[in-house]
Amino acid sequence: EVQLVESGGGLVHPGGSLRLSCSTSGFTFSTYALTWVRQAPGKGLEWVSSVTHSGDRTYYAASVTGRFTISRDTSKNTLHLQMNSLRAEDTAVYFCAKEWQYQGLWGFFDLWGQGTLVTVSS
Amino acid sequence: DIVMTQSPDSLAVSLGERATVNCKSSQNILYSSNNKNYLAWYQQRPGQPPRLLIYWASTRESGVPDRFSGSGSGTDFTLTISSLQAEDVAVYYCQQYYTPPYTFGQGTKLEIQ
């Protein structure tokens, strides 16, 4: 069964850091691009960051550029999102999502995890 | 950035009736070299992650019931549910993937009338 399971969310103070992980199974990790999408409480979906299947290219939303870093660990089939200088407006459920096509980066996603909640508050 | 605007924000439809959600992009998302519209539709049921329904504006994802269909081209798109079922209660999002940042519409909440 193809699965994405996020972890690492929690409560953090403004200015703090958090590292999210997305553990994957059921597909060949190194052949699919992966993405983080977030959803603020009661709000819509916001694309955050994507990484190619090989990890050689990364893309970020303007709102997180310079603060967040996406990476992938092929040895552990795990995607990460390092989040620094967190702000209240980063409060959201963070979903990891799998790219639709093998070795592609079209930008739409056929499998999503259940998400992990990040709350930035003093 | 490409802005995606959905209408209406919410919709109440009777069981068995047709439901229509509209999505408009702030710029053309039809790529001329392959004649494909870079638009996807997702369904998000309460407490669940999004689920891919439609991509390339009109291609149904595997396992999606055929009562769901997508249409449109260029800047104007439509998601149609031909005969509403109880399990279709959800928020529906359109998304453009023509260029990063990939952007979503604000969502349309679909309820049973």
Interface residues (C-beta under 8 A of the other chain):
Chain A: V37 G44 L45 E46 W47 S50 Y59 A61 A62 F95 A97 W100 W106 G107 F108 F109 D110 L111 W112 G113 Q114 G115
Chain B: D1 Y38 A40 Y42 Q44 Q48 P49 P50 R51 L52 Y55 E61 Y93 Q95 Y97 P100 P101 Y102 T103 F104 G105 Q106 G107
